[in-house]
Amino acid sequence: MSKARLVITAVVTEGRSQGEVARAYGVSQGWVSRLVARYRAEGEAAFEPRSRRPKTSPTAVRPGTVELIVGLRKELAGRGLDAGPRTIAWHLRHHHQLTVSPATVSRYLARAGLVVPEPRKRPRSSYIRFAAEQPNECWQSDFTHYPLAGGADAEILSWLDDHSRYALSVTAWHQVTGPVVLAAFRAAVAAHGPPASTLTDGMVFTTRFSGGKGGRNSFEHELRRLGITQKNGRPNHPQTQGKAERFQQTLKNWLRAQDPQPADLAALQALLDTFTSRYNHHRPHRSLPHQATPATAYHARPKAAPGDRTADTHHRVRTDRIDATGKVTLRHGGRLYHLGIGRAHARTRILLLVQDLHIRVIDAATGELLRELTLDPDRAYQPTGKPRRPPKNQAPKPKTPNPDRGFGVIPMS
């Protein structure tokens, strides 16, 4: 039995005074008086629970604003754009001059059945977050797959500024390879200046994950030449490149909402250019202060610059064997070179001591220095410098008669 019923029963049925009943049940005498008056006016209905909702709510959101919130949600989601409460609140403030808190937007979205309840997530405060202090202090890069309408597969390579989330380069390829990474990086540097460092993972960015046996690849050599520090994340740990991973998710959500879907690389690249412009200059970013656009954050501060890596030489030792033709191969900058040692040393076990372009070839058994050279990156074959012998099946070149040696024409007597 509820307390209200007990109080009313004690006063009306038992005839006890309201003051006595108030003291017995630990309530105010005014509340007892209101209950008794309600019972005498309404009868049994007085025992039903009453709504505590206020009769007026001057600060409530107007019906027109609620309709606008629902409309923005459907419009943004239909275009493949972020349609969360923070983004909708940003659009209300900047495009409709209405100030509504994200919590209020979320509440009305839930009432309209546009929000699917999710299990409680790990709180954001528990994550270790990092962001570069300056633009160009660190560039992140990654690539992802996207199916074309014709059934072929394409790959999208992205370069993102860590400080501002500015999309520096977003390009489509049939397959992302080492030369593709280098070409896209050089184009981004030409457009935005070189960064102080890069953060990447994957075999196309570094040979570190293959044991480094092939030396630095062309991209790694380019970073050293420009004085850019290279940082690599662990394999199968996408959180390190979390900004690039999140950018790719946003990009692919937008791409899937486009109609028609791209059928070739040219059509895909046109869509990527449209998205990049919208993402950089028009779309508010929830991770940036005041939900600024990436372009605003990228151009607001002075840009960082590369350092000096001239002392960062690359040393490696390789064991190999000279082939039957007297040559040995060496990979440098992602390209395979052939070093001439000489047929006399065919099948000899050797040590290759490599310090950037300086190479020493040593007999592994005797320690004899067989050859020392500076690699010429423009030549695939590094000759020994000795004159070449003609092949065995080729006739020797005829000698030109020399009169001084008695091979001239004998004069007639």
NUNU-920697 format. One line per 5 residues: number of its first residue (from 1); for each residue x, y, z of C-alpha. Coordinates in nm, 2 decimals. Example, Ala and Ser with C-alpha at 12.3 -4.5 7.8 and 13.67 -1.06 7.14 Angstrom:
2
1	1.23/-0.45/0.78 | 1.37/-0.11/0.71
This chain:
413
1	0.00/0.00/0.00 | 0.13/0.34/-0.09 | 0.22/0.61/0.17 | -0.05/0.84/0.02 | -0.32/0.58/0.08
6	-0.20/0.51/0.44 | -0.20/0.89/0.52 | -0.55/0.94/0.38 | -0.69/0.63/0.55 | -0.54/0.75/0.89
11	-0.70/1.09/0.86 | -1.04/1.00/0.70 | -1.11/0.66/0.83 | -0.94/0.65/1.17 | -1.02/1.01/1.25
16	-0.66/1.11/1.35 | -0.55/1.47/1.33 | -0.34/1.58/1.03 | -0.06/1.69/1.26 | -0.04/1.35/1.43
21	-0.04/1.17/1.10 | 0.23/1.39/0.96 | 0.45/1.32/1.26 | 0.39/0.95/1.25 | 0.48/0.91/0.88
26	0.76/1.17/0.87 | 0.60/1.40/0.62 | 0.49/1.76/0.62 | 0.15/1.86/0.75 | 0.09/2.07/0.43
31	0.14/1.75/0.21 | -0.11/1.56/0.43 | -0.36/1.85/0.40 | -0.33/1.85/0.01 | -0.37/1.47/0.00
36	-0.69/1.49/0.21 | -0.83/1.77/0.00 | -0.76/1.59/-0.32 | -0.93/1.27/-0.19 | -1.24/1.46/-0.09
41	-1.25/1.63/-0.43 | -1.16/1.33/-0.66 | -1.23/1.02/-0.46 | -1.02/0.71/-0.56 | -0.85/0.90/-0.84
46	-0.65/1.08/-0.58 | -0.44/0.77/-0.53 | -0.32/0.76/-0.90 | 0.04/0.89/-0.96 | 0.05/1.25/-1.10
51	0.28/1.37/-1.38 | 0.55/1.61/-1.26 | 0.58/1.76/-1.61 | 0.56/2.15/-1.59 | 0.26/2.31/-1.74
56	0.48/2.54/-1.95 | 0.84/2.51/-2.08 | 0.97/2.84/-2.22 | 1.31/2.69/-2.32 | 1.17/2.39/-2.51
61	1.27/2.34/-2.87 | 1.01/2.46/-3.11 | 0.84/2.21/-3.34 | 0.99/2.38/-3.65 | 1.34/2.32/-3.51
66	1.26/1.96/-3.43 | 1.15/1.91/-3.79 | 1.47/2.08/-3.91 | 1.68/1.84/-3.69 | 1.51/1.54/-3.84
71	1.54/1.68/-4.19 | 1.91/1.74/-4.15 | 1.97/1.39/-4.02 | 1.80/1.24/-4.32 | 1.97/1.47/-4.57
76	2.32/1.43/-4.44 | 2.29/1.05/-4.40 | 2.15/1.02/-4.75 | 2.45/1.20/-4.89 | 2.69/0.97/-4.71
81	2.81/1.25/-4.47 | 2.84/1.24/-4.09 | 2.49/1.29/-3.94 | 2.57/1.28/-3.57 | 2.43/1.52/-3.30
86	2.75/1.73/-3.30 | 2.74/1.77/-3.68 | 2.37/1.86/-3.68 | 2.42/2.11/-3.40 | 2.70/2.27/-3.61
91	2.48/2.30/-3.92 | 2.20/2.45/-3.71 | 2.44/2.71/-3.56 | 2.62/2.80/-3.89 | 2.35/2.77/-4.15
96	2.03/2.83/-3.96 | 2.14/3.06/-3.67 | 1.99/2.82/-3.42 | 2.18/2.72/-3.10 | 2.08/2.37/-2.99
101	2.31/2.15/-2.78 | 2.43/1.81/-2.92 | 2.25/1.64/-2.62 | 1.92/1.80/-2.71 | 1.97/1.70/-3.08
106	2.04/1.34/-2.97 | 1.73/1.33/-2.75 | 1.50/1.44/-3.04 | 1.67/1.20/-3.28 | 1.60/0.92/-3.04
111	1.23/1.03/-3.00 | 1.20/1.02/-3.38 | 1.34/0.66/-3.39 | 1.65/0.77/-3.59 | 1.91/0.65/-3.34
116	1.97/0.29/-3.28 | 2.07/0.22/-2.92 | 2.42/0.08/-2.88 | 2.59/-0.10/-2.60 | 2.79/0.13/-2.37
121	3.12/0.20/-2.53 | 3.47/0.25/-2.38 | 3.49/0.61/-2.27 | 3.69/0.85/-2.48 | 3.90/0.96/-2.18
126	4.05/0.61/-2.16 | 4.22/0.64/-2.50 | 4.57/0.77/-2.54 | 4.53/1.05/-2.79 | 4.81/1.23/-2.98
131	4.82/1.50/-3.24 | 5.10/1.70/-3.39 | 5.14/2.06/-3.26 | 5.20/2.21/-3.61 | 5.09/2.15/-3.96
136	5.33/1.94/-4.16 | 5.49/1.81/-3.84 | 5.37/1.46/-3.93 | 5.19/1.32/-4.23 | 5.00/0.99/-4.21
141	4.94/0.77/-4.51 | 4.75/0.45/-4.58 | 4.56/0.29/-4.87 | 4.23/0.10/-4.89 | 4.04/-0.10/-5.15
146	3.73/0.01/-5.33 | 3.53/-0.20/-5.58 | 3.44/-0.03/-5.92 | 3.10/-0.07/-6.08 | 3.24/-0.31/-6.34
151	3.37/-0.55/-6.09 | 3.73/-0.45/-6.10 | 3.92/-0.35/-5.78 | 4.08/-0.01/-5.72 | 4.30/0.11/-5.44
156	4.29/0.46/-5.29 | 4.61/0.61/-5.14 | 4.57/0.90/-4.89 | 4.81/1.14/-4.73 | 4.67/1.32/-4.43
161	4.82/1.60/-4.21 | 4.82/1.47/-3.85 | 4.77/1.82/-3.69 | 4.47/1.94/-3.89 | 4.34/1.62/-4.06
166	4.38/1.81/-4.39 | 4.36/1.57/-4.69 | 4.69/1.65/-4.87 | 4.65/1.39/-5.15 | 4.38/1.13/-5.23
171	4.44/0.93/-5.55 | 4.30/0.62/-5.71 | 4.52/0.34/-5.86 | 4.48/-0.01/-5.99 | 4.74/-0.12/-5.73
176	4.94/0.09/-5.49 | 5.31/0.00/-5.53 | 5.64/0.15/-5.42 | 5.67/0.38/-5.73 | 5.31/0.49/-5.68
181	5.38/0.59/-5.32 | 5.69/0.79/-5.42 | 5.51/0.97/-5.71 | 5.21/1.06/-5.49 | 5.43/1.18/-5.21
186	5.64/1.40/-5.44 | 5.32/1.55/-5.58 | 5.20/1.63/-5.22 | 5.54/1.78/-5.13 | 5.53/2.00/-5.44
191	5.18/2.13/-5.34 | 5.22/2.16/-4.96 | 5.59/2.16/-4.88 | 5.78/1.87/-4.72 | 5.68/1.74/-4.37
196	5.90/1.70/-4.07 | 5.81/1.33/-4.04 | 5.58/1.06/-4.18 | 5.39/0.79/-4.00 | 5.31/0.48/-4.21
201	5.30/0.10/-4.21 | 5.31/-0.16/-4.49 | 5.56/-0.30/-4.73 | 5.52/-0.03/-4.99 | 5.64/0.23/-4.74
206	5.93/0.05/-4.58 | 6.15/-0.26/-4.61 | 6.17/-0.29/-4.23 | 5.89/-0.55/-4.22 | 6.08/-0.77/-4.47
211	6.39/-0.77/-4.26 | 6.56/-0.48/-4.45 | 6.76/-0.73/-4.66 | 6.69/-0.53/-4.98 | 6.81/-0.20/-4.83
216	6.59/0.11/-4.82 | 6.33/0.14/-5.09 | 6.29/0.45/-5.31 | 6.04/0.62/-5.07 | 6.28/0.57/-4.78
221	6.57/0.72/-4.98 | 6.35/1.01/-5.07 | 6.27/1.08/-4.71 | 6.64/1.07/-4.62 | 6.73/1.30/-4.91
226	6.47/1.56/-4.79 | 6.57/1.52/-4.42 | 6.23/1.38/-4.32 | 6.20/1.15/-4.02 | 6.03/0.82/-4.09
231	5.81/0.66/-3.83 | 5.64/0.32/-3.88 | 5.35/0.16/-3.69 | 5.34/-0.20/-3.60 | 5.17/-0.44/-3.84
236	4.81/-0.53/-3.76 | 4.78/-0.23/-3.53 | 4.56/0.02/-3.71 | 4.52/0.24/-3.41 | 4.86/0.40/-3.48
241	4.74/0.53/-3.81 | 4.40/0.60/-3.65 | 4.34/0.93/-3.82 | 4.41/0.79/-4.17 | 4.19/0.48/-4.09
246	3.90/0.71/-3.97 | 3.94/0.93/-4.28 | 3.91/0.62/-4.51 | 3.59/0.52/-4.33 | 3.44/0.86/-4.39
251	3.55/0.86/-4.75 | 3.41/0.52/-4.83 | 3.07/0.60/-4.66 | 3.05/0.90/-4.89 | 3.15/0.70/-5.20
256	2.89/0.43/-5.14 | 2.62/0.69/-5.13 | 2.70/0.82/-5.48 | 2.49/0.73/-5.78 | 2.60/0.61/-6.02
261	2.90/0.43/-5.88 | 3.24/0.49/-6.06 | 3.31/0.24/-6.33 | 3.68/0.33/-6.39 | 3.97/0.50/-6.23
266	3.89/0.84/-6.40 | 3.54/0.84/-6.26 | 3.66/0.74/-5.92 | 3.93/1.01/-5.92 | 3.67/1.27/-6.01
271	3.46/1.17/-5.70 | 3.77/1.17/-5.48 | 3.85/1.53/-5.59 | 3.50/1.64/-5.51 | 3.51/1.47/-5.17
276	3.85/1.61/-5.08 | 3.74/1.96/-5.15 | 3.42/1.92/-4.94 | 3.61/1.75/-4.66 | 3.89/2.01/-4.64
281	3.69/2.33/-4.69 | 3.32/2.27/-4.60 | 3.28/1.98/-4.36 | 3.32/2.05/-3.98 | 3.56/1.81/-3.81
286	3.45/1.69/-3.47 | 3.81/1.63/-3.35 | 3.92/1.98/-3.42 | 3.88/2.28/-3.18 | 3.54/2.45/-3.24
291	3.47/2.19/-3.51 | 3.68/2.39/-3.75 | 3.73/2.26/-4.11 | 4.07/2.09/-4.18 | 4.17/2.38/-4.41
296	4.11/2.63/-4.14 | 4.33/2.44/-3.89 | 4.60/2.36/-4.16 | 4.65/2.73/-4.25 | 4.61/2.87/-3.90
301	4.96/2.80/-3.77 | 5.32/2.81/-3.91 | 5.42/2.48/-4.07 | 5.70/2.25/-3.94 | 6.00/2.18/-4.16
306	6.23/1.88/-4.21 | 6.56/1.84/-4.02 | 6.90/1.72/-4.13 | 6.96/1.35/-4.20 | 7.30/1.38/-4.38
311	7.46/1.17/-4.11 | 7.19/0.91/-4.13 | 7.39/0.66/-4.34 | 7.25/0.32/-4.41 | 7.49/0.03/-4.34
316	7.42/-0.34/-4.42 | 7.62/-0.66/-4.47 | 7.51/-0.92/-4.71 | 7.64/-1.27/-4.78 | 7.62/-1.38/-5.14
321	7.79/-1.58/-5.42 | 7.92/-1.45/-5.75 | 7.73/-1.61/-6.04 | 7.88/-1.80/-6.34 | 7.92/-1.48/-6.54
326	8.12/-1.30/-6.27 | 7.84/-1.07/-6.15 | 7.64/-1.02/-5.82 | 7.31/-0.84/-5.78 | 7.23/-0.57/-5.52
331	6.90/-0.39/-5.45 | 6.92/-0.01/-5.39 | 6.63/0.23/-5.37 | 6.39/-0.04/-5.48 | 6.59/-0.11/-5.80
336	6.81/-0.41/-5.88 | 7.17/-0.35/-5.99 | 7.43/-0.59/-6.13 | 7.79/-0.55/-6.01 | 8.06/-0.68/-6.23
341	8.33/-0.86/-6.03 | 8.50/-1.08/-6.30 | 8.47/-1.43/-6.44 | 8.78/-1.53/-6.25 | 8.58/-1.51/-5.93
346	8.28/-1.70/-6.05 | 8.10/-1.90/-5.77 | 8.31/-1.73/-5.50 | 8.14/-1.68/-5.17 | 8.15/-1.31/-5.08
351	8.06/-1.05/-4.82 | 7.90/-0.73/-4.95 | 7.96/-0.43/-4.72 | 7.73/-0.15/-4.82 | 7.73/0.20/-4.69
356	7.47/0.40/-4.89 | 7.64/0.41/-5.24 | 7.98/0.29/-5.13 | 8.02/-0.08/-5.18 | 8.30/-0.33/-5.09
361	8.31/-0.69/-5.22 | 8.52/-0.92/-5.00 | 8.61/-1.29/-5.05 | 8.43/-1.45/-4.75 | 8.70/-1.72/-4.72
366	9.02/-1.52/-4.76 | 8.92/-1.17/-4.67 | 9.06/-1.04/-5.01 | 8.90/-0.72/-5.14 | 8.77/-0.82/-5.48
371	8.62/-0.48/-5.57 | 8.54/-0.14/-5.42 | 8.31/0.10/-5.60 | 8.06/0.38/-5.57 | 7.73/0.28/-5.71
376	7.60/0.48/-6.01 | 7.22/0.49/-5.96 | 7.17/0.57/-6.33 | 7.33/0.25/-6.46 | 7.17/-0.09/-6.40
381	7.51/-0.26/-6.47 | 7.82/-0.15/-6.29 | 8.11/-0.26/-6.51 | 8.45/-0.36/-6.38 | 8.63/-0.11/-6.61
386	8.84/-0.38/-6.78 | 8.82/-0.41/-7.16 | 8.57/-0.67/-7.27 | 8.69/-0.99/-7.45 | 8.52/-1.09/-7.77
391	8.30/-1.40/-7.75 | 8.47/-1.73/-7.83 | 8.26/-1.80/-8.14 | 8.35/-1.45/-8.29 | 8.64/-1.43/-8.53
396	8.92/-1.19/-8.43 | 8.92/-0.85/-8.59 | 9.17/-0.85/-8.89 | 9.47/-0.64/-8.84 | 9.54/-0.34/-9.06
401	9.86/-0.37/-9.25 | 10.14/-0.15/-9.13 | 10.41/-0.06/-9.38 | 10.66/0.02/-9.11 | 10.65/-0.34/-8.99
406	10.71/-0.49/-9.33 | 10.35/-0.58/-9.41 | 10.32/-0.31/-9.68 | 10.33/-0.36/-10.06 | 10.67/-0.48/-10.18
411	10.80/-0.24/-10.44 | 10.88/-0.39/-10.78 | 11.25/-0.39/-10.87
